[in-house]
Amino acid sequence: MKNIKAIIFDLGAVILNINYQNTINAFEKIGVKNTKSFYSKKSQNNLFNQIETGKISKMEFLLKLQKKTANASIPQIEDAWNSMLLDLPKRRVALLKKISQNYSTFLLSNTNQIHISKFKTKIGMKRYHDFYNIFKKVYYSHEIGYRKPQTKAFKIILDENQLNANEVWFIDDSPQHIAGAKKLGIKTHLLQEFEEITSLFPDITL
């Protein structure tokens, strides 16, 4: 952590537990064909890129997705899309609060209006508000118009907060996102499936 002044955290699978397979399975149940090539952690149809960069609205996304199903209803499609979202462990939130006392912390997530709305509902507005305010600033891809691994997504954070890339640490679970950050000289850690972010900060007692 020497010379690190700011830390950028990913949200899904780093702080918030998610399961991509839940959505893949749910898509199959409503008639989506070739689900693994249509949507997965590593690759996805451009439709998902569009909603994650705010280029299409929630309803446009759901109606386009509906055409890929066996005539599923809009609520069924929304439920399938949201089924990947799991829980927000309190231990990780406690860690983030302690880290934010010594570092400028930021959240950078490839996400969309539908998932954030569901996230708020799942954990409750008070808890969401408390979580959101841990960070100096939150950057959601659908709000900033760029998604990881685009270097612009990272550069927005660096420029807005006058940060030097070599003084920033980025933690994410996707190799392609890590590669995008490295292009700018940001220090990185690829979180493995067996790792917990709490283990990356052994000096912090929870």
LUMFITI-742031 format. One line per 5 residues: their letters; for each residue x, y, z of C-alpha. Coordinates in steps of 0.2 Angstrom, whole numbers. Example, Ala and Ser with C-alpha at 12.3 -4.5 7.8 and 13.67 -1.06 7.14 Angstrom:
BEGIN
as) 62,-22,39 ~ 68,-5,36;
This chain:
BEGIN
mknik) 0,0,0 ~ 15,11,-1 ~ 12,28,-10 ~ -6,23,-13 ~ -18,38,-10;
aiifd) -34,31,-18 ~ -43,15,-20 ~ -56,11,-34 ~ -67,-4,-30 ~ -78,-14,-42;
lgavi) -95,-18,-35 ~ -101,-35,-42 ~ -92,-51,-35 ~ -80,-39,-26 ~ -91,-31,-13;
lniny) -109,-37,-18 ~ -111,-56,-21 ~ -117,-60,-38 ~ -120,-76,-48 ~ -120,-74,-67;
qntin) -126,-92,-69 ~ -143,-87,-60 ~ -147,-75,-75 ~ -140,-87,-88 ~ -152,-101,-81;
afeki) -166,-89,-79 ~ -164,-83,-97 ~ -165,-101,-103 ~ -181,-104,-93 ~ -189,-89,-103;
gvknt) -184,-96,-120 ~ -168,-86,-124 ~ -157,-96,-136 ~ -138,-99,-134 ~ -138,-91,-117;
ksfys) -119,-93,-113 ~ -114,-83,-129 ~ -128,-71,-127 ~ -124,-66,-109 ~ -109,-71,-97;
kksqn) -96,-63,-86 ~ -83,-64,-100 ~ -94,-59,-115 ~ -111,-52,-119 ~ -122,-46,-133;
nlfnq) -121,-28,-137 ~ -138,-25,-130 ~ -131,-26,-113 ~ -117,-14,-117 ~ -130,-2,-123;
ietgk) -139,-2,-107 ~ -123,-2,-96 ~ -118,14,-105 ~ -135,23,-104 ~ -137,22,-123;
iskme) -154,14,-122 ~ -168,16,-108 ~ -174,2,-97 ~ -190,-1,-107 ~ -180,-1,-123;
fllkl) -169,-14,-116 ~ -183,-25,-109 ~ -193,-24,-125 ~ -177,-29,-136 ~ -173,-43,-124;
qkkta) -192,-49,-125 ~ -189,-52,-143 ~ -176,-65,-138 ~ -188,-75,-127 ~ -202,-86,-130;
nasip) -214,-71,-127 ~ -210,-69,-109 ~ -218,-55,-100 ~ -208,-39,-95 ~ -209,-43,-76;
qieda) -202,-60,-80 ~ -188,-53,-90 ~ -184,-40,-77 ~ -184,-54,-64 ~ -172,-65,-74;
wnsml) -160,-51,-77 ~ -160,-46,-58 ~ -158,-64,-52 ~ -139,-63,-52 ~ -140,-50,-38;
ldlpk) -137,-58,-21 ~ -132,-51,-4 ~ -121,-37,2 ~ -110,-44,17 ~ -109,-33,32;
rrval) -91,-37,35 ~ -86,-30,18 ~ -96,-14,21 ~ -87,-12,38 ~ -70,-14,30;
lkkis) -74,-1,17 ~ -79,11,31 ~ -62,9,39 ~ -52,10,23 ~ -61,26,19;
qnyst) -54,34,35 ~ -36,33,27 ~ -39,33,8 ~ -50,41,-5 ~ -61,27,-10;
fllsn) -71,26,-26 ~ -84,14,-34 ~ -83,10,-52 ~ -96,-3,-58 ~ -102,-9,-75;
tnqih) -120,-8,-71 ~ -137,-2,-76 ~ -153,7,-70 ~ -162,-10,-68 ~ -149,-18,-57;
iskfk) -146,-2,-46 ~ -165,-1,-43 ~ -166,-19,-38 ~ -150,-17,-27 ~ -158,-3,-18;
tkigm) -174,-13,-15 ~ -164,-28,-9 ~ -154,-20,4 ~ -166,-6,8 ~ -164,13,5;
kryhd) -156,17,22 ~ -143,4,20 ~ -140,9,2 ~ -138,27,6 ~ -126,23,20;
fynif) -116,11,8 ~ -116,25,-6 ~ -109,38,6 ~ -94,27,11 ~ -86,32,-6;
kkvyy) -79,49,-10 ~ -89,46,-27 ~ -98,32,-35 ~ -96,30,-54 ~ -109,19,-62;
sheig) -106,15,-81 ~ -124,19,-86 ~ -122,37,-78 ~ -105,41,-85 ~ -107,33,-102;
yrkpq) -92,22,-102 ~ -89,5,-95 ~ -73,-5,-90 ~ -62,-9,-98 ~ -63,7,-108;
tkafk) -49,18,-102 ~ -60,33,-102 ~ -70,25,-88 ~ -54,26,-77 ~ -48,42,-84;
iilde) -64,51,-78 ~ -60,46,-60 ~ -42,51,-62 ~ -46,68,-70 ~ -61,73,-59;
nqlna) -51,69,-43 ~ -34,75,-48 ~ -26,58,-45 ~ -10,52,-51 ~ -12,34,-59;
nevwf) 3,27,-50 ~ -5,32,-33 ~ -21,23,-37 ~ -25,5,-33 ~ -39,-4,-43;
iddsp) -48,-20,-37 ~ -58,-30,-49 ~ -63,-48,-52 ~ -62,-47,-72 ~ -45,-49,-81;
qhiag) -51,-38,-95 ~ -55,-23,-83 ~ -38,-25,-74 ~ -30,-24,-91 ~ -39,-8,-95;
akklg) -33,0,-79 ~ -15,-5,-82 ~ -15,4,-98 ~ -16,20,-88 ~ -3,15,-76;
ikthl) -15,12,-62 ~ -9,-2,-49 ~ -21,-17,-49 ~ -26,-32,-40 ~ -36,-46,-49;
lqefe) -48,-53,-35 ~ -48,-72,-37 ~ -64,-82,-34 ~ -57,-89,-18 ~ -52,-72,-11;
eitsl) -61,-60,0 ~ -57,-41,-1 ~ -55,-42,18 ~ -40,-53,16 ~ -31,-39,6;
fpdit) -31,-28,21 ~ -23,-39,35 ~ -19,-24,45 ~ -37,-19,47 ~ -46,-27,62;
l) -65,-29,60;
